Structure formats: structure tokens, C-alpha cells
Amino acid sequence: MTDPPSFLTYSSVVSRDSVQLGLLLAALNDTDLVSIDIGNAYLQASTREQVYIITGPEFGEMQGRHAIIVHALYGLKSSGAAWHEHFLNTLYDMKF
């Protein structure tokens, strides 16, 4: 096990006040808004580091084997940052 670098461990979120201010500015400027809710977001992003597990009894006859984790999972310290990077790249690809 290794300690992840501190710059990978925390991912910020937008505050409620910032969202309200953005909505107010959009309304004052007669701007159209688009809103989405993303579920299972982390599963779309790739991990930033090499991670593996030793499988448990829930894997049946494959118990005790090594499994490489390729997608960010809830609980990995760098998953939030990996998701934000994936989302940013997706928006750039969509020309936003």
C-alpha cells in the first residue's frame, strides 16, 4: 500500500450559494440554462493510479485472485479528481 499524493485526494464541489448566484445571473441576462443529474459518475472515469484487490468470497471460485481496478470507485481517494478530469474532457469533446 502507498499513500496517494495530496493533490489527488480531494475534489471540490460547488456551493449552494454559487449555484443560486449563477441562476440569478442567468435570469437577469435572459440566458437559457441546461441542467443534468449524473448517476454512477465515478464508474465512467479511469483510475489515476494502479489499483488491485485480492478477491473475496463473493467471487466464488475466483476467490483469492488478484483483480485490477480500471474504473474509479467510490472510496478511492482519487476518484473525485478522476471523475472531474473525465467530465472536463467530455465537455471539451462536445465543444463546450
FISE-824289 format. One record per residue: residue in one letter; x negated, y, z of N, C-alpha, C, O in turn; residue number from 1. Coordinates in Angstrom, 3 decimals, always signed. Atoms other than C-alpha are relative to their C-alpha. Layout:
A / X / Y / Z / X / Y / Z / X / Y / Z / X / Y / Z / NUM $
...
# end
This chain:
M / -0.842 / -1.182 / +0.000 / +0.000 / +0.000 / +0.000 / -0.884 / +1.241 / +0.000 / -1.944 / +1.275 / +0.625 / 1 $
T / +0.720 / -1.269 / +0.031 / -1.148 / +3.505 / -0.734 / +0.970 / +1.120 / +0.314 / +2.170 / +1.001 / +0.069 / 2 $
D / -0.821 / -1.176 / -0.248 / +0.127 / +6.876 / +0.364 / +0.122 / +0.795 / -1.284 / -0.888 / +1.090 / -1.923 / 3 $
P / -0.152 / -0.802 / +1.224 / +1.625 / +8.828 / -2.537 / -0.490 / +1.422 / +0.231 / -0.428 / +1.932 / +1.349 / 4 $
P / +0.407 / -1.409 / -0.127 / +0.242 / +12.294 / -3.235 / +1.191 / +0.857 / +0.418 / +2.328 / +0.573 / +0.043 / 5 $
S / -1.086 / -0.825 / -0.529 / +2.260 / +15.008 / -1.522 / +0.794 / +0.706 / -1.095 / +1.981 / +0.972 / -0.905 / 6 $
F / -0.735 / -0.703 / +1.054 / +3.172 / +16.729 / -4.812 / +1.019 / -0.884 / -0.686 / +1.843 / -0.375 / -1.447 / 7 $
L / -0.970 / +0.899 / +0.617 / +5.142 / +13.645 / -5.880 / +1.147 / -0.361 / +0.928 / +2.101 / -1.004 / +0.489 / 8 $
T / -0.919 / +0.581 / -0.960 / +7.150 / +13.091 / -2.742 / +1.305 / +0.750 / +0.197 / +2.281 / +0.150 / +0.648 / 9 $
Y / -1.223 / -0.739 / -0.276 / +9.733 / +15.836 / -2.579 / +0.519 / +0.671 / -1.261 / -0.244 / +1.192 / -2.073 / 10 $
S / -0.645 / -0.611 / +1.147 / +12.186 / +17.092 / -5.123 / +1.093 / +0.922 / +0.518 / +1.949 / +0.507 / +1.298 / 11 $
S / -0.958 / -0.970 / -0.524 / +14.203 / +20.208 / -4.510 / +1.362 / -0.139 / -0.673 / +1.496 / -0.744 / -1.737 / 12 $
V / -1.350 / -0.054 / +0.560 / +17.905 / +20.692 / -5.099 / +0.457 / +1.445 / +0.030 / -0.043 / +2.253 / +0.812 / 13 $
V / -0.522 / -1.360 / +0.062 / +19.820 / +23.807 / -5.975 / +0.904 / +0.261 / +1.204 / +1.631 / -0.629 / +1.647 / 14 $
S / -0.846 / -0.338 / -1.150 / +21.521 / +25.601 / -3.106 / +1.403 / +0.373 / -0.469 / +1.605 / +0.772 / -1.616 / 15 $
R / -1.381 / -0.354 / +0.312 / +25.250 / +26.193 / -2.996 / +0.113 / +1.478 / -0.346 / +0.860 / +1.850 / -1.251 / 16 $
D / -0.038 / -1.437 / +0.274 / +24.659 / +29.958 / -2.895 / -0.491 / +0.323 / -1.411 / +0.056 / +1.202 / -2.077 / 17 $
S / +0.513 / -0.219 / +1.359 / +22.617 / +29.781 / -6.119 / +1.032 / -0.379 / -1.048 / +1.183 / +0.310 / -2.057 / 18 $
V / -1.042 / +0.427 / +0.939 / +25.397 / +27.885 / -7.868 / +1.121 / +1.037 / -0.031 / +1.594 / +1.409 / -1.105 / 19 $
Q / -1.070 / -1.000 / -0.051 / +28.008 / +30.383 / -6.685 / -0.415 / +1.292 / -0.691 / +0.387 / +1.908 / -1.393 / 20 $
L / +0.497 / -1.200 / +0.666 / +25.859 / +33.282 / -7.848 / -0.038 / -0.190 / -1.514 / +0.323 / +0.717 / -2.265 / 21 $
G / +0.009 / +0.293 / +1.429 / +25.381 / +31.637 / -11.233 / +1.393 / +0.013 / -0.593 / +1.595 / +0.529 / -1.692 / 22 $
L / -1.388 / -0.022 / +0.476 / +29.135 / +31.105 / -11.582 / +0.550 / +1.418 / -0.061 / +1.266 / +1.776 / -0.997 / 23 $
L / -0.440 / -1.399 / -0.006 / +29.789 / +34.720 / -10.642 / -0.579 / +0.754 / -1.195 / +0.145 / +1.469 / -1.888 / 24 $
L / +0.643 / -0.673 / +1.133 / +27.271 / +35.990 / -13.211 / +0.596 / -0.454 / -1.338 / +0.782 / +0.350 / -2.251 / 25 $
A / -0.612 / +0.515 / +1.231 / +28.773 / +33.723 / -15.878 / +1.381 / +0.618 / -0.211 / +1.733 / +0.989 / -1.330 / 26 $
A / -1.335 / -0.592 / +0.111 / +32.266 / +35.043 / -15.129 / -0.071 / +1.476 / -0.366 / +0.703 / +1.951 / -1.197 / 27 $
L / +0.131 / -1.427 / +0.286 / +31.143 / +38.667 / -15.166 / -0.462 / +0.262 / -1.425 / -0.132 / +1.296 / -2.006 / 28 $
N / +0.524 / -0.161 / +1.357 / +29.399 / +38.165 / -18.510 / +0.804 / -0.782 / -1.034 / +0.383 / -0.906 / -2.184 / 29 $
D / -0.877 / +0.746 / +0.909 / +32.245 / +36.107 / -20.045 / -0.769 / -1.096 / -0.737 / -0.683 / -1.221 / -1.958 / 30 $
T / +0.831 / +1.068 / +0.548 / +29.897 / +33.158 / -20.568 / +0.679 / -1.347 / +0.188 / +1.240 / -1.623 / +1.248 / 31 $
D / -0.539 / +1.358 / -0.117 / +31.064 / +29.616 / -21.292 / -0.925 / -0.838 / +0.878 / -2.145 / -0.679 / +0.833 / 32 $
L / +0.763 / +0.878 / -0.880 / +29.962 / +27.009 / -18.736 / +0.222 / -1.446 / -0.387 / +1.291 / -1.817 / -0.872 / 33 $
V / -0.093 / +1.436 / +0.185 / +29.262 / +23.319 / -19.092 / -0.469 / -0.638 / +1.294 / -1.497 / -0.251 / +1.849 / 34 $
S / +0.320 / +0.649 / -1.262 / +29.229 / +21.055 / -16.058 / +0.030 / -1.508 / -0.189 / +0.849 / -2.025 / -0.948 / 35 $
I / +0.023 / +1.457 / +0.081 / +28.338 / +17.379 / -15.635 / -0.270 / -0.565 / +1.388 / -0.783 / +0.127 / +2.268 / 36 $
D / +0.333 / +0.744 / -1.205 / +28.082 / +14.825 / -12.865 / -0.716 / -1.259 / -0.459 / -0.180 / -2.035 / -1.250 / 37 $
I / +0.819 / +1.118 / +0.455 / +25.353 / +12.253 / -13.289 / -0.043 / -1.057 / +1.090 / -0.445 / -0.770 / +2.218 / 38 $
G / +0.049 / +1.108 / -0.946 / +25.671 / +8.873 / -11.577 / -1.159 / -0.926 / -0.326 / -1.533 / -1.071 / -1.490 / 39 $
N / +1.132 / +0.927 / +0.159 / +22.814 / +6.401 / -11.052 / -1.155 / +0.643 / -0.751 / -1.792 / +0.014 / -1.596 / 40 $
A / +0.978 / -0.788 / +0.743 / +20.423 / +9.080 / -12.229 / -1.388 / -0.611 / +0.033 / -2.054 / -0.684 / -0.999 / 41 $
Y / +1.381 / +0.477 / -0.115 / +17.213 / +7.560 / -10.934 / -0.285 / -1.195 / -0.894 / -1.419 / -1.377 / -1.335 / 42 $
L / +0.226 / +1.200 / +0.797 / +17.702 / +4.356 / -12.896 / -0.351 / +0.310 / -1.445 / -0.785 / -0.581 / -2.175 / 43 $
Q / +0.349 / -0.389 / +1.356 / +17.180 / +6.301 / -16.128 / -1.452 / +0.438 / -0.125 / -1.994 / +0.472 / -1.229 / 44 $
A / +1.367 / -0.519 / +0.017 / +13.729 / +7.592 / -15.158 / -0.996 / -1.120 / +0.254 / -0.700 / -2.075 / +0.973 / 45 $
S / +1.068 / +0.965 / -0.244 / +10.496 / +5.627 / -15.247 / -0.786 / +0.405 / +1.238 / -0.864 / +1.584 / +1.583 / 46 $
T / +0.810 / -0.312 / -1.174 / +8.321 / +5.353 / -12.175 / -1.262 / +0.737 / -0.430 / -1.731 / +0.574 / -1.556 / 47 $
R / +1.215 / -0.751 / +0.286 / +5.305 / +7.644 / -11.998 / -1.241 / -0.766 / +0.437 / -2.354 / -0.423 / +0.039 / 48 $
E / +1.139 / +0.782 / -0.483 / +3.104 / +5.081 / -10.278 / +0.299 / -1.478 / -0.216 / +1.421 / -1.848 / -0.560 / 49 $
Q / -0.205 / +1.430 / +0.142 / +2.612 / +1.341 / -10.434 / +0.551 / -0.544 / +1.312 / -0.065 / -0.399 / +2.369 / 50 $
V / -0.679 / +0.518 / -1.179 / +5.019 / -0.353 / -8.028 / +0.413 / -1.437 / -0.285 / +0.890 / -1.756 / -1.375 / 51 $
Y / -0.501 / +1.360 / +0.131 / +5.743 / -4.014 / -7.448 / +0.563 / -0.450 / +1.337 / +0.270 / +0.134 / +2.381 / 52 $
I / -0.552 / +0.597 / -1.210 / +7.668 / -6.107 / -4.948 / -0.272 / -1.492 / -0.041 / -0.561 / -2.052 / -1.098 / 53 $
I / -0.009 / +1.455 / -0.069 / +7.498 / -9.688 / -3.774 / +1.452 / -0.375 / +0.224 / +2.057 / +0.019 / +1.221 / 54 $
T / -1.428 / +0.278 / -0.006 / +10.930 / -11.097 / -4.466 / +0.421 / -0.788 / +1.236 / -0.322 / -1.622 / +1.752 / 55 $
G / -0.546 / +0.638 / -1.190 / +13.110 / -12.233 / -1.585 / +0.965 / -1.113 / -0.338 / +1.075 / -1.516 / -1.496 / 56 $
P / -0.898 / +1.141 / +0.198 / +15.677 / -14.989 / -1.113 / +1.163 / +0.287 / -0.946 / +1.748 / -0.639 / -1.508 / 57 $
E / -1.100 / -0.337 / +0.916 / +18.281 / -13.074 / -3.154 / -0.345 / -0.305 / -1.458 / +0.535 / -0.263 / -2.319 / 58 $
F / +0.424 / +0.325 / +1.362 / +16.246 / -14.009 / -6.263 / +0.036 / -1.505 / -0.267 / -0.390 / -1.955 / -1.331 / 59 $
G / -0.146 / +1.443 / +0.194 / +16.930 / -17.733 / -5.769 / -1.319 / -0.696 / -0.226 / -2.258 / -0.536 / +0.553 / 60 $
E / +1.217 / +0.774 / +0.285 / +14.320 / -19.982 / -7.353 / -1.196 / +0.880 / -0.363 / -2.325 / +0.390 / -0.403 / 61 $
M / +1.100 / -0.917 / +0.311 / +12.251 / -16.895 / -8.291 / -0.534 / +0.696 / +1.250 / -1.350 / +1.612 / +1.147 / 62 $
Q / +0.460 / -0.587 / -1.259 / +11.708 / -16.038 / -4.604 / -1.514 / -0.157 / +0.140 / -2.079 / -1.196 / -0.201 / 63 $
G / +1.437 / +0.039 / -0.237 / +8.116 / -15.185 / -3.720 / -0.848 / +0.468 / -1.176 / -2.066 / +0.583 / -1.046 / 64 $
R / +0.747 / -0.486 / +1.170 / +7.133 / -13.964 / -7.189 / -0.166 / +1.510 / +0.071 / +0.546 / +2.194 / +0.806 / 65 $
H / +0.203 / -1.437 / +0.100 / +5.825 / -10.514 / -7.984 / +0.896 / +0.544 / -1.112 / +0.975 / -0.030 / -2.198 / 66 $
A / -0.841 / -0.668 / +1.002 / +8.233 / -8.188 / -9.811 / -0.483 / +1.441 / -0.122 / -0.628 / +2.144 / +0.878 / 67 $
I / +0.461 / -1.360 / +0.257 / +7.047 / -4.961 / -11.407 / +1.218 / +0.914 / -0.125 / +2.150 / +0.626 / -0.876 / 68 $
I / -1.084 / -0.983 / +0.044 / +9.328 / -1.965 / -10.835 / -0.356 / +1.013 / -1.088 / -1.404 / +1.655 / -1.018 / 69 $
V / +0.274 / -0.928 / +1.095 / +9.564 / +0.121 / -14.018 / +0.900 / +1.228 / +0.012 / +0.571 / +2.241 / -0.605 / 70 $
H / -0.912 / -1.137 / -0.102 / +12.503 / +2.408 / -13.212 / -0.015 / +0.535 / +1.421 / -0.147 / -0.217 / +2.387 / 71 $
A / -0.028 / -0.633 / -1.311 / +12.656 / +4.891 / -10.374 / +1.192 / -0.537 / +0.788 / +2.284 / -0.697 / +0.242 / 72 $
L / -1.046 / +0.523 / -0.867 / +14.682 / +3.559 / -7.456 / +0.223 / +0.944 / +1.160 / -0.696 / +1.640 / +1.592 / 73 $
Y / -0.255 / -0.760 / -1.213 / +16.379 / +5.288 / -4.581 / -0.876 / -0.606 / +1.086 / -0.897 / -1.823 / +1.270 / 74 $
G / +0.885 / +0.477 / -1.051 / +13.910 / +5.041 / -1.740 / -1.466 / +0.189 / -0.342 / -2.291 / +0.330 / +0.560 / 75 $
L / +1.374 / -0.314 / +0.387 / +10.724 / +5.550 / -3.754 / -0.214 / +1.495 / +0.178 / +0.625 / +2.298 / -0.231 / 76 $
K / +0.208 / -1.413 / -0.307 / +9.210 / +8.826 / -2.675 / -0.096 / +0.880 / -1.241 / +0.236 / +2.064 / -1.179 / 77 $
S / +0.171 / -0.816 / +1.201 / +8.504 / +9.979 / -6.218 / +1.195 / -0.067 / -0.951 / +1.142 / +0.524 / -2.030 / 78 $
S / -1.132 / +0.180 / +0.913 / +11.898 / +9.037 / -7.718 / +0.684 / +1.308 / -0.360 / +1.064 / +1.507 / -1.514 / 79 $
G / -0.647 / -1.283 / +0.288 / +13.391 / +12.516 / -7.406 / -0.778 / +0.796 / -1.021 / -0.198 / +1.350 / -1.956 / 80 $
A / +0.836 / -0.731 / +0.948 / +10.463 / +14.105 / -9.205 / -0.001 / -0.683 / -1.362 / -0.014 / -0.003 / -2.388 / 81 $
A / -0.037 / +0.732 / +1.271 / +10.513 / +11.360 / -11.869 / +1.314 / +0.275 / -0.727 / +1.330 / +0.434 / -1.948 / 82 $
W / -1.296 / -0.287 / +0.607 / +14.225 / +11.978 / -12.452 / +0.021 / +1.406 / -0.578 / +0.476 / +1.609 / -1.704 / 83 $
H / -0.006 / -1.382 / +0.492 / +13.765 / +15.732 / -12.766 / -0.820 / +0.126 / -1.280 / -0.422 / +0.836 / -2.203 / 84 $
E / +0.819 / -0.036 / +1.214 / +10.984 / +15.211 / -15.320 / +0.745 / -0.638 / -1.173 / +0.727 / -0.104 / -2.282 / 85 $
H / -0.762 / +0.679 / +1.052 / +13.142 / +12.762 / -17.307 / +1.143 / +0.886 / -0.503 / +1.379 / +0.993 / -1.707 / 86 $
F / -1.117 / -0.866 / +0.362 / +16.110 / +15.150 / -17.226 / -0.481 / +1.209 / -0.795 / +0.146 / +1.596 / -1.781 / 87 $
L / +0.577 / -1.137 / +0.714 / +13.938 / +18.094 / -18.307 / -0.358 / -0.388 / -1.428 / -0.039 / +0.343 / -2.366 / 88 $
N / +0.365 / +0.453 / +1.347 / +12.560 / +16.120 / -21.254 / +1.233 / -0.268 / -0.853 / +1.230 / +0.005 / -2.054 / 89 $
T / -1.238 / +0.241 / +0.735 / +16.083 / +15.080 / -22.231 / +0.619 / +1.313 / -0.472 / +1.073 / +1.417 / -1.612 / 90 $
L / -0.535 / -1.312 / +0.407 / +17.251 / +18.700 / -22.235 / -0.829 / +0.621 / -1.107 / -0.273 / +1.205 / -2.037 / 91 $
Y / +0.863 / -0.515 / +1.073 / +14.246 / +19.723 / -24.338 / +0.280 / -0.720 / -1.312 / +0.333 / -0.089 / -2.367 / 92 $
D / -0.310 / +0.770 / +1.215 / +15.016 / +16.913 / -26.806 / +1.321 / +0.418 / -0.620 / +1.502 / +0.310 / -1.833 / 93 $
M / -1.309 / -0.443 / +0.469 / +18.579 / +18.254 / -27.063 / -0.020 / +1.473 / -0.421 / +1.016 / +2.049 / -0.750 / 94 $
K / +0.204 / -1.397 / +0.424 / +17.157 / +21.725 / -27.892 / +0.604 / +1.007 / +0.972 / +0.966 / +2.110 / +0.563 / 95 $
F / -0.443 / -0.958 / -1.009 / +18.321 / +23.334 / -24.629 / -1.194 / +0.795 / +0.474 / -1.054 / +1.667 / +1.331 / 96 $
# end
